[in-house]
Amino acid sequence: MAEDLIDDIYEASAVPERWPRLLQRISDLVDARGTILFVARQATLKYLVSPQLEAHVPTYFERGYQFRDERTRRLFDFNLAGFVTELDVFTPEEWEADPIRQEFWAPAGMGWGAATHLPMPTGETIIVHAERSTARGPYERAALDQLDQLRPHLARATLMASRLAFERASGAVDALGMMGLPAAVLDGLGRLFVANAAFDAMVPGVFLDRQTGIELADTNVDALLRRGLDAAAVDAKGAPLSIPMPARGGQPPMILHLVPVRGLARDVFSRASVVMFVTPVVIADVPTAEVIQGLFDLTPTEARVARALGRGATVAEIASGNGVAQPTVRNQIREIFAKTGVNRQADLVGLLRGMARPAGGDRPQDG
């Protein structure tokens, strides 16, 4: 076996972008169409795939096959410290009749696989699956021996990749801590993965570290956090989100920022899903309607109403100024409360006055 292939395995552990090319090299070694690397972590399943299978694998997940794949279940039950094929865990008739083989693999011209699972001490399970074309036929013993020789190197490399991902997450929150900002990294289920000391000091007064995920002590604002985390879990490419946190229990008003973790490293080996950090606010004049709209995802009209309330205008004055009825303004205020996490005009005024920069200070930056 080429030593440079083993070198590539360890190089990929430090450079996540190298994994697809490495998986294709493994495929070529055993005459497979392509190879998939899955990372199973409790309720989440992520994957990397070699280029030749990129067009096929997303459909597997879209159809929910990962939840009812008999081939995967039998792989775990067989529990061999090596690569396993269908003929190890199915009779030929069973595999021929397998629904996922018939619906997904066979129409794509595939249906002969070799797979292994690698339990990690960090709690994840790695699955490496090389899929051959139907025409090429099942794996010979010689091909499985070649894959088995790679198995310990893949186990070490994936463990190294997981550890390096943790170090990167820890470095990110430490850097924010050096700037005086409380920060934490959350996993895909919204649970605390790593945090700096400034963030730890806000638990349990502001944040609640639950087994089910991080929560805010302020239940109104926590609803906004839940929505933000749910959106980040669905779309890793989503925009950062800023959530207002009114003064509470001696804590001044703050802004909580959620930044989705992007890139190949997030997709597979890192538990990191969202970077969360807190910025303080200072008492000043009410910010512009444009800034309010950008921070809280308000409509332009809602932003103007919010700014008018912040500057002390009454409902009647706002209605008259905008040429609308007072009930219309009250409906707009209810929408503003829902989006900002407050339920009283006094809280909204305090929040908006706490968001602006002092006179003569730096210009505000969105997000």
Residue frames as qw, qx, qy, qz and C-alpha x, y, z in Angstrom:
[[0.000, 0.888, 0.460, 0.000, 0.00, 0.00, 0.00],
 [0.388, 0.606, -0.037, 0.694, 1.30, 3.46, -0.91],
 [0.430, -0.337, -0.472, 0.692, 2.77, 5.27, 2.09],
 [0.005, 0.088, 0.075, 0.993, 1.59, 8.59, 0.67],
 [0.465, -0.474, -0.558, -0.498, -2.04, 7.45, 1.09],
 [0.602, -0.509, -0.519, 0.329, -1.45, 6.96, 4.82],
 [0.307, -0.122, -0.112, 0.937, 0.27, 10.36, 4.91],
 [0.195, -0.330, -0.377, -0.843, -2.81, 11.86, 3.26],
 [0.537, -0.556, -0.628, -0.091, -5.03, 10.36, 5.97],
 [0.506, -0.497, -0.362, 0.605, -3.14, 12.15, 8.74],
 [0.168, 0.034, 0.156, 0.973, -2.86, 15.34, 6.72],
 [0.294, -0.497, -0.545, -0.608, -6.64, 15.43, 6.34],
 [0.507, -0.573, -0.582, 0.274, -7.01, 15.29, 10.12],
 [0.326, -0.466, -0.140, 0.810, -5.38, 18.73, 10.30],
 [0.127, 0.230, -0.329, -0.907, -6.71, 20.16, 7.02],
 [0.536, 0.320, 0.674, -0.396, -10.44, 19.32, 6.75],
 [0.536, 0.638, -0.139, -0.536, -10.63, 20.44, 3.12],
 [0.152, 0.457, -0.841, -0.246, -8.48, 17.43, 2.16],
 [0.533, 0.010, 0.784, -0.319, -11.05, 14.81, 3.19],
 [0.763, 0.496, 0.161, -0.381, -13.03, 14.60, -0.09],
 [0.484, 0.660, -0.562, -0.125, -9.86, 14.02, -2.11],
 [0.163, -0.374, 0.886, -0.219, -8.68, 11.43, 0.42],
 [0.678, 0.169, 0.591, -0.403, -12.00, 9.58, 0.26],
 [0.738, 0.593, -0.137, -0.292, -11.71, 9.45, -3.52],
 [0.227, 0.596, -0.770, 0.027, -8.20, 7.98, -3.21],
 [0.429, -0.132, 0.833, -0.323, -9.59, 5.27, -0.92],
 [0.764, 0.422, 0.266, -0.409, -12.32, 4.60, -3.50],
 [0.568, 0.667, -0.443, -0.189, -9.78, 4.27, -6.29],
 [0.137, -0.491, 0.849, -0.141, -7.69, 1.88, -4.20],
 [0.395, 0.074, 0.895, -0.195, -10.51, -0.71, -4.08],
 [0.035, -0.148, -0.725, -0.672, -12.23, 0.16, -7.37],
 [0.037, 0.605, 0.708, -0.363, -15.24, 1.78, -5.68],
 [0.180, 0.756, 0.404, 0.482, -17.44, 4.48, -7.18],
 [0.035, -0.690, 0.190, -0.698, -17.03, 6.62, -4.07],
 [0.497, -0.196, -0.710, 0.459, -16.65, 6.70, -0.30],
 [0.339, -0.751, -0.154, -0.545, -18.71, 8.37, 2.43],
 [0.371, 0.024, -0.673, 0.640, -17.54, 9.19, 5.95],
 [0.444, -0.693, -0.376, -0.426, -20.36, 9.61, 8.48],
 [0.161, 0.176, -0.638, 0.733, -20.06, 11.06, 11.98],
 [0.520, -0.559, -0.563, -0.317, -22.93, 9.95, 14.24],
 [0.174, 0.125, -0.543, 0.812, -23.30, 11.94, 17.45],
 [0.230, 0.319, 0.673, -0.626, -26.46, 11.28, 19.48],
 [0.489, 0.640, 0.522, -0.280, -29.29, 12.82, 17.47],
 [0.301, 0.825, -0.238, -0.414, -27.07, 14.27, 14.73],
 [0.814, 0.078, 0.473, 0.327, -25.52, 12.65, 11.67],
 [0.201, 0.866, -0.241, -0.390, -23.05, 14.51, 9.46],
 [0.887, 0.143, 0.365, 0.242, -20.99, 13.34, 6.54],
 [0.021, 0.684, -0.481, -0.548, -18.17, 13.93, 4.07],
 [0.845, 0.355, 0.397, -0.053, -18.27, 12.41, 0.62],
 [0.463, -0.197, 0.540, 0.675, -15.88, 11.85, -2.26],
 [0.212, 0.369, -0.217, -0.878, -16.60, 13.94, -5.38],
 [0.219, -0.010, -0.838, -0.499, -18.11, 11.06, -7.40],
 [0.215, -0.465, -0.855, 0.077, -20.95, 10.61, -4.89],
 [0.020, -0.174, -0.255, 0.951, -21.68, 14.29, -4.20],
 [0.398, -0.050, -0.359, -0.843, -24.74, 14.28, -6.46],
 [0.589, -0.216, -0.742, -0.237, -26.26, 11.17, -4.85],
 [0.369, -0.147, -0.747, 0.533, -25.75, 11.33, -1.09],
 [0.200, -0.017, 0.253, -0.946, -27.94, 14.40, -0.28],
 [0.636, -0.116, -0.428, -0.632, -30.95, 12.51, -1.66],
 [0.551, -0.105, -0.802, 0.205, -30.27, 9.70, 0.81],
 [0.140, -0.184, -0.570, 0.788, -30.79, 12.14, 3.69],
 [0.347, 0.005, -0.113, -0.931, -33.66, 14.03, 2.07],
 [0.677, -0.134, -0.571, -0.445, -35.64, 10.78, 1.86],
 [0.604, -0.541, 0.361, -0.461, -34.85, 9.90, 5.47],
 [0.875, 0.162, -0.456, -0.023, -33.11, 6.63, 4.63],
 [0.248, 0.449, -0.674, 0.531, -30.62, 7.15, 7.46],
 [0.504, -0.283, 0.458, -0.675, -33.41, 6.41, 9.95],
 [0.885, 0.062, 0.311, -0.340, -34.37, 3.03, 8.47],
 [0.515, 0.602, -0.595, -0.135, -31.27, 1.68, 6.76],
 [0.963, -0.234, 0.076, -0.110, -31.15, -2.04, 7.53],
 [0.784, 0.403, -0.272, 0.386, -27.63, -2.25, 6.16],
 [0.052, 0.639, -0.424, 0.640, -26.34, 0.18, 8.78],
 [0.728, -0.463, 0.238, -0.446, -28.21, -1.57, 11.59],
 [0.998, -0.001, -0.034, 0.049, -26.75, -4.93, 10.65],
 [0.521, 0.583, -0.378, 0.495, -23.27, -3.43, 10.38],
 [0.257, -0.604, 0.458, -0.600, -23.48, -2.40, 14.05],
 [0.895, -0.252, 0.180, -0.321, -25.00, -5.70, 15.12],
 [0.906, 0.297, -0.241, 0.181, -22.23, -7.65, 13.36],
 [0.449, -0.865, 0.224, -0.012, -19.71, -5.62, 15.39],
 [0.898, 0.119, 0.070, 0.418, -16.59, -6.64, 13.48],
 [0.289, -0.800, 0.195, 0.488, -13.38, -4.63, 13.93],
 [0.335, -0.136, 0.668, 0.650, -12.98, -4.45, 10.17],
 [0.380, 0.235, -0.286, -0.848, -14.81, -3.76, 6.93],
 [0.451, 0.234, 0.829, -0.233, -18.08, -5.64, 6.37],
 [0.177, 0.041, -0.593, -0.785, -20.02, -6.26, 3.15],
 [0.691, -0.045, -0.031, -0.721, -23.69, -6.97, 2.47],
 [0.795, 0.094, -0.576, -0.165, -22.90, -10.66, 2.00],
 [0.259, 0.162, -0.771, 0.558, -21.63, -10.77, 5.59],
 [0.192, 0.123, 0.578, -0.783, -24.95, -9.61, 7.02],
 [0.684, 0.308, 0.065, -0.658, -27.61, -10.44, 4.39],
 [0.664, 0.150, 0.707, 0.192, -28.49, -13.49, 2.38],
 [0.170, -0.004, 0.536, 0.827, -28.31, -12.73, -1.38],
 [0.093, -0.587, -0.726, -0.346, -32.11, -12.80, -1.50],
 [0.290, -0.771, -0.402, 0.400, -32.45, -10.40, 1.44],
 [0.261, -0.462, 0.181, 0.828, -30.07, -7.90, -0.12],
 [0.103, 0.230, 0.683, 0.686, -31.76, -8.15, -3.50],
 [0.203, -0.690, -0.655, -0.233, -35.10, -7.28, -1.84],
 [0.341, -0.432, -0.350, 0.758, -33.78, -4.50, 0.42],
 [0.213, 0.874, 0.436, -0.037, -36.00, -1.41, -0.15],
 [0.118, -0.887, 0.185, 0.406, -33.20, 1.16, 0.01],
 [0.421, -0.231, 0.702, 0.525, -31.08, -0.85, -2.40],
 [0.360, 0.505, 0.732, 0.283, -34.02, -1.01, -4.81],
 [0.086, 0.928, 0.358, -0.056, -35.12, 2.62, -4.41],
 [0.137, -0.949, 0.186, 0.215, -31.80, 4.43, -4.06],
 [0.418, -0.543, 0.627, 0.372, -28.62, 2.50, -4.83],
 [0.596, 0.212, 0.722, 0.279, -29.69, 0.34, -7.79],
 [0.411, 0.854, 0.319, 0.027, -31.20, 3.20, -9.86],
 [0.032, -0.935, 0.314, 0.164, -27.86, 5.02, -9.46],
 [0.762, 0.485, -0.427, 0.050, -25.98, 1.97, -10.70],
 [0.072, 0.496, -0.736, 0.455, -24.61, 1.02, -7.28],
 [0.834, -0.318, -0.082, -0.444, -25.34, -1.54, -4.62],
 [0.888, -0.066, -0.346, 0.296, -22.20, -3.25, -3.38],
 [0.143, -0.885, 0.227, -0.381, -20.70, -1.68, -0.28],
 [0.722, -0.074, -0.515, 0.456, -17.98, -2.22, 2.29],
 [0.237, -0.796, 0.040, -0.555, -18.27, -0.38, 5.59],
 [0.581, -0.119, -0.628, 0.505, -16.78, -0.22, 9.06],
 [0.328, -0.874, -0.157, -0.324, -17.69, 1.63, 12.24],
 [0.522, 0.235, -0.452, 0.684, -15.16, 3.28, 14.55],
 [0.463, -0.809, -0.363, 0.005, -16.35, 4.13, 18.09],
 [0.316, 0.601, -0.263, 0.686, -14.59, 7.25, 19.36],
 [0.427, -0.278, -0.634, 0.582, -13.67, 7.91, 23.03],
 [0.058, 0.031, 0.096, -0.993, -15.29, 11.34, 22.57],
 [0.445, 0.334, 0.615, -0.559, -18.71, 9.69, 22.12],
 [0.564, 0.519, -0.239, -0.596, -19.04, 9.87, 18.35],
 [0.763, 0.043, 0.631, 0.137, -19.18, 6.90, 16.00],
 [0.184, 0.584, -0.487, -0.622, -17.44, 7.15, 12.64],
 [0.804, 0.281, 0.523, -0.037, -18.74, 5.09, 9.71],
 [0.041, 0.545, -0.575, -0.608, -16.61, 4.72, 6.57],
 [0.722, 0.364, 0.561, -0.179, -18.55, 3.31, 3.63],
 [0.013, -0.415, 0.624, 0.662, -17.09, 2.58, 0.17],
 [0.698, 0.416, 0.432, -0.391, -19.72, 1.90, -2.51],
 [0.268, -0.177, 0.762, 0.562, -19.04, -0.01, -5.72],
 [0.521, 0.227, -0.309, -0.762, -21.04, -0.04, -8.93],
 [0.870, 0.053, 0.349, -0.345, -23.42, -2.90, -9.54],
 [0.803, 0.540, -0.246, -0.052, -21.46, -3.90, -12.63],
 [0.180, 0.652, -0.684, 0.273, -18.18, -4.11, -10.70],
 [0.793, -0.178, -0.579, -0.063, -19.63, -6.60, -8.25],
 [0.681, -0.729, -0.048, -0.052, -19.05, -7.35, -4.55],
 [0.066, -0.844, 0.523, -0.099, -15.74, -6.84, -2.76],
 [0.838, 0.183, -0.491, 0.154, -13.05, -9.48, -2.97],
 [0.767, -0.563, -0.165, 0.262, -11.13, -10.50, 0.14],
 [0.621, 0.085, 0.016, 0.779, -8.01, -8.74, -1.17],
 [0.004, 0.618, 0.165, 0.768, -9.87, -5.41, -1.42],
 [0.619, -0.726, -0.204, -0.218, -11.27, -5.78, 2.10],
 [0.801, -0.282, -0.127, 0.513, -7.77, -6.52, 3.39],
 [0.378, 0.342, 0.050, 0.859, -6.57, -3.24, 1.89],
 [0.318, -0.703, -0.176, -0.611, -9.39, -1.35, 3.59],
 [0.793, -0.561, -0.225, 0.074, -8.68, -3.11, 6.89],
 [0.683, -0.003, -0.120, 0.721, -5.07, -1.92, 6.71],
 [0.080, 0.487, 0.072, 0.867, -6.33, 1.67, 6.50],
 [0.511, -0.670, -0.484, -0.234, -8.81, 1.28, 9.35],
 [0.608, -0.538, -0.300, 0.501, -6.48, 2.04, 12.33],
 [0.329, 0.012, 0.115, 0.937, -5.09, 5.07, 10.52],
 [0.207, -0.533, -0.441, -0.692, -8.61, 6.36, 9.84],
 [0.581, -0.657, -0.474, 0.072, -9.51, 5.84, 13.50],
 [0.536, -0.384, -0.152, 0.736, -6.51, 7.85, 14.71],
 [0.188, 0.183, 0.280, 0.924, -6.97, 10.58, 12.11],
 [0.306, -0.634, -0.489, -0.514, -10.65, 11.12, 12.89],
 [0.595, -0.644, -0.374, 0.302, -9.89, 11.29, 16.61],
 [0.448, -0.187, 0.032, 0.874, -7.16, 13.86, 15.91],
 [0.002, 0.409, 0.417, 0.811, -9.57, 15.86, 13.74],
 [0.456, -0.716, -0.500, -0.174, -12.15, 15.90, 16.54],
 [0.592, -0.535, -0.221, 0.561, -9.55, 17.09, 19.05],
 [0.325, 0.021, 0.200, 0.924, -8.27, 19.81, 16.73],
 [0.167, -0.600, -0.498, -0.603, -11.84, 21.00, 16.18],
 [0.540, -0.726, -0.397, 0.154, -12.24, 21.34, 19.95],
 [0.531, -0.330, -0.025, 0.780, -9.00, 23.33, 20.17],
 [0.140, 0.312, 0.360, 0.868, -10.19, 25.71, 17.44],
 [0.359, -0.718, -0.484, -0.348, -13.49, 26.26, 19.26],
 [0.613, -0.619, -0.272, 0.408, -11.69, 26.84, 22.55],
 [0.451, -0.074, 0.125, 0.881, -9.32, 29.30, 20.90],
 [0.019, -0.548, -0.440, -0.711, -12.23, 31.27, 19.46],
 [0.468, -0.791, -0.364, -0.151, -13.94, 31.83, 22.82],
 [0.649, -0.448, -0.111, 0.604, -10.62, 32.58, 24.52],
 [0.335, 0.201, 0.240, 0.889, -9.89, 35.26, 21.91],
 [0.238, -0.689, -0.388, -0.565, -13.28, 36.86, 22.54],
 [0.647, -0.662, -0.316, 0.208, -12.58, 36.65, 26.27],
 [0.559, -0.153, 0.001, 0.815, -9.37, 38.64, 25.77],
 [0.024, 0.399, 0.291, 0.869, -11.57, 41.36, 24.28],
 [0.177, 0.004, 0.535, -0.826, -13.71, 41.29, 27.42],
 [0.635, 0.015, -0.270, -0.724, -16.64, 39.53, 25.77],
 [0.612, -0.091, 0.728, -0.294, -18.44, 36.57, 27.36],
 [0.570, 0.402, -0.512, -0.502, -18.54, 33.84, 24.70],
 [0.640, -0.115, 0.744, -0.153, -19.43, 30.19, 24.22],
 [0.331, 0.231, -0.737, -0.542, -19.68, 27.63, 21.45],
 [0.720, 0.042, 0.457, -0.520, -22.83, 25.51, 21.24],
 [0.258, -0.067, 0.912, 0.310, -23.26, 22.15, 19.54],
 [0.202, -0.146, -0.655, -0.713, -25.94, 21.25, 17.01],
 [0.378, -0.548, -0.744, -0.056, -28.47, 20.56, 19.78],
 [0.167, -0.818, -0.046, -0.548, -27.89, 23.95, 21.43],
 [0.801, -0.559, -0.134, 0.167, -25.84, 22.54, 24.30],
 [0.145, -0.922, 0.353, 0.066, -22.76, 24.18, 25.75],
 [0.907, 0.302, -0.172, 0.238, -19.61, 22.82, 24.08],
 [0.619, -0.079, -0.228, 0.748, -16.95, 25.23, 25.37],
 [0.111, -0.942, -0.242, -0.203, -17.12, 28.64, 27.11],
 [0.399, 0.436, -0.375, 0.714, -14.75, 31.28, 28.44],
 [0.305, -0.241, -0.668, 0.634, -14.57, 32.42, 32.06],
 [0.183, 0.061, 0.075, -0.978, -16.61, 35.57, 31.41],
 [0.589, -0.146, -0.519, -0.602, -19.47, 33.46, 30.07],
 [0.535, -0.196, -0.792, 0.218, -19.22, 31.00, 32.96],
 [0.105, -0.113, -0.479, 0.864, -19.67, 33.93, 35.34],
 [0.426, -0.010, -0.132, -0.895, -23.09, 34.62, 33.76],
 [0.668, -0.176, -0.677, -0.252, -24.36, 31.13, 34.69],
 [0.116, 0.480, 0.850, 0.184, -26.94, 30.81, 36.27],
 [0.034, 0.526, 0.300, -0.795, -27.82, 34.50, 36.61],
 [0.383, 0.510, -0.242, -0.731, -28.30, 35.13, 32.88],
 [0.594, 0.275, -0.670, -0.351, -27.77, 31.75, 31.20],
 [0.790, -0.253, 0.452, -0.327, -28.97, 28.34, 32.36],
 [0.230, 0.449, -0.834, -0.224, -26.79, 25.38, 31.38],
 [0.829, -0.012, 0.327, -0.453, -29.32, 22.56, 30.95],
 [0.535, -0.128, 0.805, 0.224, -28.73, 19.03, 29.72],
 [0.544, 0.607, 0.577, 0.057, -31.17, 19.76, 26.91],
 [0.454, 0.560, 0.205, 0.662, -29.35, 22.94, 25.87],
 [0.241, -0.087, -0.261, 0.931, -28.42, 26.45, 26.92],
 [0.089, -0.775, -0.595, -0.193, -31.32, 28.65, 28.03],
 [0.089, 0.417, -0.158, 0.891, -31.80, 32.25, 29.10],
 [0.097, -0.289, -0.748, 0.589, -33.19, 32.99, 32.53],
 [0.339, 0.359, 0.091, -0.865, -35.43, 35.62, 30.93],
 [0.529, 0.272, 0.804, 0.011, -38.13, 33.43, 29.37],
 [0.459, 0.811, 0.179, -0.314, -39.25, 36.13, 26.93],
 [0.170, 0.778, -0.534, -0.284, -35.78, 36.48, 25.44],
 [0.442, -0.230, 0.864, 0.073, -35.22, 32.73, 25.62],
 [0.678, 0.518, 0.497, -0.160, -37.99, 32.26, 23.05],
 [0.412, 0.863, -0.225, -0.188, -35.95, 34.40, 20.63],
 [0.191, -0.591, 0.778, 0.094, -32.83, 32.36, 21.41],
 [0.654, 0.101, 0.746, -0.074, -34.69, 29.13, 20.69],
 [0.647, 0.715, 0.211, -0.158, -35.79, 30.43, 17.31],
 [0.188, 0.853, -0.466, -0.144, -32.25, 31.53, 16.47],
 [0.353, -0.403, 0.844, 0.033, -30.72, 28.19, 17.43],
 [0.707, 0.336, 0.610, -0.125, -33.39, 26.28, 15.51],
 [0.543, 0.822, -0.039, -0.169, -32.65, 28.36, 12.41],
 [0.001, 0.746, -0.659, -0.098, -28.90, 27.80, 12.76],
 [0.575, -0.145, 0.804, -0.043, -29.43, 24.04, 13.07],
 [0.706, 0.545, 0.443, -0.090, -31.39, 23.99, 9.82],
 [0.570, 0.775, 0.037, 0.271, -29.19, 26.42, 7.85],
 [0.707, -0.406, 0.006, 0.580, -25.50, 26.66, 8.73],
 [0.398, 0.250, 0.267, 0.841, -25.15, 29.36, 6.06],
 [0.142, -0.859, -0.476, -0.124, -27.71, 31.58, 7.74],
 [0.175, 0.711, -0.152, 0.664, -26.94, 35.14, 8.72],
 [0.295, -0.037, -0.655, 0.695, -25.74, 36.05, 12.22],
 [0.354, -0.705, -0.509, -0.345, -28.50, 37.09, 14.60],
 [0.137, 0.226, -0.464, 0.846, -28.54, 39.71, 17.35],
 [0.457, -0.582, -0.659, -0.134, -30.96, 39.35, 20.28],
 [0.108, -0.632, 0.228, -0.733, -31.70, 42.18, 22.74],
 [0.580, -0.310, -0.696, 0.290, -31.41, 41.34, 26.43],
 [0.246, -0.821, -0.076, -0.509, -33.13, 43.90, 28.70],
 [0.003, 0.491, -0.640, 0.590, -31.62, 44.74, 32.08],
 [0.831, -0.325, -0.359, -0.272, -32.34, 42.01, 34.62],
 [0.861, -0.454, -0.162, 0.161, -31.29, 41.27, 38.19],
 [0.433, -0.778, 0.229, 0.394, -28.56, 43.88, 38.33],
 [0.587, 0.042, 0.542, 0.600, -27.26, 43.02, 34.85],
 [0.160, 0.534, -0.105, -0.824, -27.22, 45.98, 32.43],
 [0.773, 0.537, 0.130, -0.311, -28.89, 45.74, 29.00],
 [0.374, -0.409, 0.727, 0.406, -26.89, 43.56, 26.61],
 [0.712, 0.465, -0.250, -0.463, -26.99, 42.25, 23.06],
 [0.705, -0.195, 0.679, 0.062, -26.59, 38.49, 22.49],
 [0.443, 0.603, -0.463, -0.475, -25.05, 37.60, 19.12],
 [0.837, 0.009, 0.547, -0.013, -25.39, 34.17, 17.44],
 [0.299, 0.676, -0.528, -0.418, -22.96, 33.40, 14.62],
 [0.979, 0.112, 0.122, -0.120, -23.37, 30.05, 12.80],
 [0.422, -0.526, 0.654, 0.343, -20.14, 28.09, 12.40],
 [0.751, 0.587, -0.054, -0.298, -19.52, 27.48, 8.73],
 [0.220, 0.671, -0.697, -0.128, -17.20, 25.44, 6.58],
 [0.748, 0.143, -0.635, -0.129, -16.20, 21.83, 6.12],
 [0.223, 0.194, -0.792, 0.534, -14.83, 21.45, 9.66],
 [0.469, -0.052, 0.396, -0.788, -18.25, 22.27, 11.16],
 [0.752, 0.123, -0.342, -0.550, -19.96, 19.77, 8.88],
 [0.826, 0.062, -0.560, -0.007, -18.19, 16.72, 10.23],
 [0.648, 0.001, -0.603, 0.466, -15.71, 16.63, 13.06],
 [0.039, 0.174, -0.391, 0.903, -16.56, 19.66, 15.13],
 [0.113, -0.563, -0.791, 0.212, -19.43, 19.66, 17.57],
 [0.046, -0.388, -0.121, 0.912, -19.45, 23.44, 17.12],
 [0.241, 0.612, 0.703, 0.272, -22.63, 24.76, 15.55],
 [0.014, -0.910, -0.220, -0.352, -23.00, 28.32, 16.85],
 [0.433, 0.037, -0.360, 0.825, -20.63, 30.86, 18.41],
 [0.283, -0.833, -0.433, -0.196, -22.54, 32.92, 20.97],
 [0.459, -0.035, -0.309, 0.832, -21.16, 36.10, 22.54],
 [0.179, -0.853, -0.476, 0.122, -22.47, 39.04, 24.51],
 [0.348, 0.336, -0.027, 0.875, -21.72, 42.73, 24.02],
 [0.149, -0.537, -0.532, 0.638, -22.58, 45.38, 26.62],
 [0.155, 0.724, 0.412, 0.531, -24.64, 48.44, 25.80],
 [0.274, -0.140, -0.304, 0.902, -24.39, 51.99, 27.05],
 [0.096, 0.767, 0.558, -0.301, -27.08, 54.52, 27.94],
 [0.166, -0.176, 0.314, 0.918, -27.45, 57.09, 25.19],
 [0.498, 0.315, -0.024, -0.808, -30.00, 58.42, 22.69],
 [0.812, 0.250, 0.492, -0.192, -32.23, 56.06, 20.74],
 [0.369, -0.208, 0.671, 0.609, -30.51, 54.62, 17.61],
 [0.349, 0.268, -0.363, -0.821, -31.78, 55.22, 14.11],
 [0.835, 0.168, 0.222, -0.474, -34.71, 53.31, 12.67],
 [0.707, 0.499, -0.488, -0.117, -32.34, 51.60, 10.22],
 [0.123, 0.408, -0.835, 0.348, -30.19, 50.22, 13.05],
 [0.562, -0.052, 0.584, -0.583, -33.27, 49.09, 15.00],
 [0.843, 0.338, -0.073, -0.413, -34.67, 47.37, 11.90],
 [0.573, 0.501, -0.648, 0.028, -31.41, 45.55, 11.21],
 [0.064, -0.351, 0.819, -0.449, -30.93, 44.31, 14.76],
 [0.449, 0.075, 0.713, -0.534, -34.42, 43.02, 15.42],
 [0.101, 0.170, 0.875, 0.442, -35.67, 42.03, 11.95],
 [0.246, 0.597, 0.492, -0.584, -38.45, 44.61, 12.09],
 [0.434, 0.661, 0.481, 0.379, -40.28, 45.95, 9.08],
 [0.279, 0.302, -0.007, 0.912, -39.43, 49.58, 8.20],
 [0.394, -0.629, -0.228, -0.631, -42.76, 50.72, 9.68],
 [0.798, -0.515, -0.301, 0.087, -42.21, 48.74, 12.89],
 [0.643, -0.015, -0.180, 0.744, -38.71, 50.20, 13.20],
 [0.021, 0.463, 0.056, 0.885, -40.07, 53.76, 12.92],
 [0.623, -0.622, -0.264, -0.393, -42.74, 53.00, 15.53],
 [0.821, -0.326, -0.293, 0.367, -40.15, 51.49, 17.87],
 [0.448, 0.164, -0.125, 0.870, -37.89, 54.52, 17.53],
 [0.241, -0.574, -0.152, -0.768, -40.79, 56.88, 18.18],
 [0.762, -0.568, -0.292, -0.107, -41.70, 54.95, 21.34],
 [0.756, -0.129, -0.236, 0.597, -38.09, 55.07, 22.43],
 [0.236, 0.260, -0.038, 0.936, -38.10, 58.83, 22.09],
 [0.043, 0.236, 0.592, -0.769, -41.20, 59.14, 24.25],
 [0.372, -0.036, -0.369, -0.851, -44.02, 59.46, 21.69],
 [0.554, 0.089, 0.635, -0.531, -47.50, 58.24, 22.65],
 [0.412, 0.274, 0.842, 0.216, -49.61, 55.84, 20.60],
 [0.296, 0.841, 0.403, -0.204, -51.87, 58.72, 19.59],
 [0.006, -0.831, 0.311, 0.461, -48.92, 60.83, 18.45],
 [0.307, -0.245, 0.822, 0.412, -47.46, 57.96, 16.42],
 [0.403, 0.510, 0.758, 0.055, -50.83, 57.22, 14.80],
 [0.216, 0.910, 0.176, -0.308, -51.32, 60.87, 13.89],
 [0.123, -0.718, 0.503, 0.465, -47.79, 61.21, 12.53],
 [0.251, -0.132, 0.887, 0.365, -48.10, 58.08, 10.39],
 [0.481, 0.132, -0.280, -0.820, -51.66, 58.74, 9.24],
 [0.472, -0.107, -0.862, -0.152, -53.07, 55.49, 10.66],
 [0.650, -0.591, -0.190, -0.439, -55.55, 54.50, 13.35],
 [0.319, -0.639, 0.597, -0.365, -54.41, 53.88, 16.93],
 [0.918, -0.106, 0.345, -0.166, -55.39, 50.16, 16.83],
 [0.809, 0.540, -0.170, 0.162, -53.01, 49.77, 13.89],
 [0.135, 0.728, -0.534, 0.408, -50.17, 51.20, 15.95],
 [0.654, -0.432, 0.507, -0.358, -51.04, 48.94, 18.88],
 [0.975, 0.186, 0.118, -0.033, -50.88, 45.91, 16.57],
 [0.582, 0.668, -0.340, 0.316, -47.48, 47.08, 15.35],
 [0.235, -0.677, 0.549, -0.431, -46.31, 47.45, 18.94],
 [0.891, -0.195, 0.348, -0.217, -47.38, 43.88, 19.70],
 [0.885, 0.425, -0.083, 0.171, -45.27, 42.69, 16.75],
 [0.231, 0.753, -0.446, 0.426, -42.34, 44.74, 18.03],
 [0.592, -0.532, 0.487, -0.360, -42.67, 43.18, 21.49],
 [0.979, 0.054, 0.184, -0.064, -42.67, 39.68, 19.97],
 [0.763, 0.545, -0.161, 0.308, -39.52, 40.36, 17.96],
 [0.153, 0.703, -0.441, 0.536, -37.57, 42.15, 20.69],
 [0.589, -0.120, -0.747, 0.283, -38.50, 39.89, 23.60],
 [0.010, 0.013, 0.477, -0.879, -40.03, 42.59, 25.81],
 [0.123, -0.548, -0.806, -0.187, -43.64, 42.99, 26.88],
 [0.156, -0.842, -0.362, 0.369, -43.82, 46.56, 28.22],
 [0.389, 0.864, 0.054, 0.314, -43.19, 49.91, 26.55],
 [0.351, -0.886, 0.302, -0.029, -40.92, 50.89, 29.43],
 [0.785, -0.265, 0.486, 0.278, -38.72, 47.85, 28.78],
 [0.674, 0.556, 0.320, 0.367, -38.58, 48.66, 25.07],
 [0.078, 0.972, -0.081, 0.206, -37.55, 52.25, 25.77],
 [0.557, -0.710, 0.422, 0.086, -34.84, 51.07, 28.16],
 [0.825, 0.052, 0.465, 0.317, -33.58, 48.56, 25.64],
 [0.541, 0.728, 0.218, 0.361, -33.43, 51.04, 22.77],
 [0.107, -0.963, 0.198, -0.147, -31.74, 53.70, 24.84],
 [0.679, -0.547, 0.469, 0.140, -29.18, 51.13, 25.90],
 [0.846, 0.287, 0.361, 0.268, -28.31, 50.17, 22.34],
 [0.408, 0.892, -0.005, 0.196, -26.95, 53.44, 21.02],
 [0.706, 0.087, -0.204, 0.673, -23.31, 54.53, 21.11],
 [0.278, -0.729, -0.231, 0.581, -22.26, 57.55, 23.16],
 [0.353, 0.933, 0.050, -0.055, -22.02, 60.84, 21.33],
 [0.075, 0.852, -0.514, -0.074, -18.69, 61.13, 19.54],
 [0.664, -0.291, 0.688, 0.028, -18.07, 57.36, 19.72],
 [0.136, -0.157, 0.835, 0.509, -17.47, 54.91, 16.91],
 [0.588, 0.094, -0.299, -0.746, -20.16, 54.37, 14.35],
 [0.757, -0.093, 0.557, -0.329, -22.38, 51.37, 15.14],
 [0.188, 0.312, -0.845, -0.390, -21.66, 48.19, 13.22],
 [0.825, -0.037, -0.122, -0.550, -24.52, 45.91, 12.22],
 [0.921, 0.011, -0.390, 0.000, -24.37, 42.43, 13.77]]
